[in-house]
Amino acid sequence: MVLAGVINDDPADPTPTLVAAIAGGIVFFGLMFGAALWQQLRARAESEEARFGKGVAVGYSITGAVVTGLGLAAVWRAGIQGEDAAIFIAPLVGIVVVWAGVALWLVHRYSS
């Protein structure tokens, strides 16, 4: 990313740095969520409780990947295309609010 900023011949143009940041985010988060899902799907879940926990973990990882993808798409749309990113931000916020509600419900339900 630093190299993209240094090589850029127009310091006022953030496009190369944004492209490098988005590409780096895609690679990094793709590897992180991919590795997490791979481990979660390979794990054996013998009991009903373990299967439920595995399902929660897989759902959490998939939701995290979707939210991250929407965030990177919003940066692309607003930062590179110069357009309104609300098309990505609105569902991102909605998913996070529902996600937080489900997480709180799960913690409350299974904490006792």
Summary of the structure (lengths in Angstrom):
residues: 112
radius of gyration: 18.4
end to end distance: 46.9
largest distance: 60.0
contacts: 268
relative contact order: 0.09
helix: 82%
strand: 0%
